């Protein structure tokens, strides 16, 4: 079972992940309306790129936008969740040892204490996000069961990996569960709302270009609209 989930099944998961993200990116760009979304982008590319970069950077900085500052507690939970979600699996020692064994490549590794801290932080942040969705009427009305399911899909590799690493219960069971959960997450990213892994950058770039050119970003009255 271990050989199968770390072999053929892993290749399938990574293939779906990478090919799916490429497809998502192409689909997004092709879906832009030439008359509305792209007009003047070529002629005023410099302003557009500055606007795109400014939009992405500000939204990547905690409390860097009005919306982040308005929902301060939620912002903290979101950033803790996403930082842990990205950093932990990439720099986890066990993952890097496997990467070195298979491909001869090894990245800097987190200490055991830091990896555990990030894992627990991700789980706590996920609980906070769910509680907010349940507690606030304006968020609850927009929340669907699949949204909670996707959040569970994102955090399952963390708690299963935590249990496997600390050998809480049957190690082999939790190890297989951890690998399967990670592969399910990889497949889900391009096929669900988790595709904001990529689409966040594309949408923020589009909005930034829009404001950088068409909505006063050029600070010039010379454009005819």
N, C-alpha and C positions, 0 to 999 in steps of 0.2 A: 504493500500500500504506500509506504513512504517513497519508494522508488518511482511509483506512478505519479504521485502528487507533486514531487519535486522534479519530475522529468517531463513527460508528454503534457500533463495538465498545466504545468507551469509555462511551457512554451505556448500553449493555446491562450492562456491568460495574458501573457505579455504581448502576444501578437494582436489580440483583440484590443488591448490597451493602446498600443502605439498606432495601429492602423485606424482604430476608432477615433483617436484624437486628431489624426491627420484629416480624416473624413469630416469630422466636426468643424475643423478650422476652414476647410475648403467650402463646406456647406454654408457656414456663416458668412464668409466673404462674398460668395456667389449670391447670397440672399439679399445683399445690400442693393438698394434702388439707385441706379445710376443717376436718375434725375434729382433725387433728394439727398442721398447719403454721400455720394462721391463728387457732387458738383463742386468745382473749384479746388478740389483736393490736390490735383496735379499742379495747377498753376500757382497755388499758395502752399506748397508742400512744407516749407520751412515753418510757417505758422502752425500748420496742422500737426507736425511732428512734435513741436514744442508743447502744444496743447495736449497731445496724447500722452507724452512723457509726464507732464505735470499731473494729469489726472491719475495715471497709474501710481506714481510715487506717493501722492498725497493719500490715496486710499490704502496704500501698503503701510503707512505710518500710523500707529495707534494715536487716535485723537487728532489726526491730521486733517479731518474734514468736519464740517458742521454736524453732519449726521453721526459720526463717531463720537463727537463730544456731547451731543444731546442724549445719547443712550450710553452713558459712561460705563455702567456695570455690565451691560450686554456686550459692549465693545471689548472689555477686558476678557470676558469669557470666549468671545469669538477669536481673538488673537491668540490666547492661550491654546485653544482647541486647534487652530490651524497650524501654529508653530510646532506644537507637539506632533500633530498628524504628519507633517512633512519631515521634520528633523529626526524624529526617533527612528523610523524604519530605515532611513538612509544611512545614519551614522551609528546604528546599533552594532555592538561588537560581534554578536552571533551572525548577523547578516553579512558583515564584512569578512568574517572568517569563511563563510560559505562562498562569497564572491571571489575571494582570493583562491580558494580551492578549485573553483570552476573556471575562472577566467584569469587568474593571476593578478587581479586588481584589488587594491585595498584602500579605503578611505579612512580618514581620521575617525577614531571610535569614541563614543561617549563612555564615561565611567558608568559602572553598574548603578551607583547611587543616583546619578543624573538621569540615566535612562528610566529608572524606577520612578523618579520624581515627575518626569515628563509624562510617563504613562498614567500615573495617578491623576495628574493635572488634566490630561485629556479626558479622562473618565468623569471627573468632577465638572469640568466645563460642559461636557455633553449633558449631564444631568441638569445643570443650570439652564442650558438652552431649551431643553424639553420642558422644564418647569415654566419658563417664560412663555412658551407656546401654549401651555395649558392655562396659565394664570391670567394672561392679558387677553381680553375679549377681541381686541383689534387684530391680534396675531392668531388667536385660536380659530377665528372664523376663516382664516386663510390656510390653516394647517390641515393637511390630508393625512390619512393613515400611512400612505407611502412615504411621506416626509419623515415620519418617525422611524419607519422601516429603513430608510436610507441612512439616517443618523446611526441606527443600530448596526447597519452594515459597516459603517466607517469605524466604529469603535470596537467591534467584535475582535479584530486582529489584536487589539491592545490587551483586552482582559484575558483572552485565551493565551496570548504569548506570555503575559505576566504569570499566569497560573502554571504554564509549562516550565518557564525559566526557574521559578521558585519551587517546582515539583510539588504543587498542591494537588493531591490526587494522582490519578494514573498519568504519568509523564507522556507516554506514547500517545494516549488519547488526546491530550491537550495539544501536543505538538502537531498532530495531524489536523486537528480542528483549527489551530492557528494558521497553518499553511493554507488550508482550504478557505478560511475566512479572508486571508490576504489575497488569494487568487480571485475570490468573488468580488472583492473591492476593486481590483484592477479591471475586471470585466464591467463592473457597474459604472465606473467613472465615465467612459465615453458614451454609455447607453442611457444614462439617467441625468437628473439634475446635478449630479456630482461632476458633470462635464464643466461646471464653472471653474474647475481646476485649470482649464484653458480659456473658456469663454469669458471669464472675468477680465483677462488681459485684453481680449479682442473688443469686448463691449466698452471697457473703460477707454481704450484707445479711440474707438469710434466717437464716443461722447466727448472726449477731450479734443479731438479734431474738430468736431462740430462747434464746440464753444470757442475753440482757438481761432476759427476762421469766420463762421457764419453768425456768431452771436456776440459780436463786439470784441472778440479776442484780438483782432488786428488793430483795434482802436483807430479806425480810419473810416471816413465817409466816402471813400472812393469806390467802394464796391456797389454794383447795381443789383438790387434784389426786388 
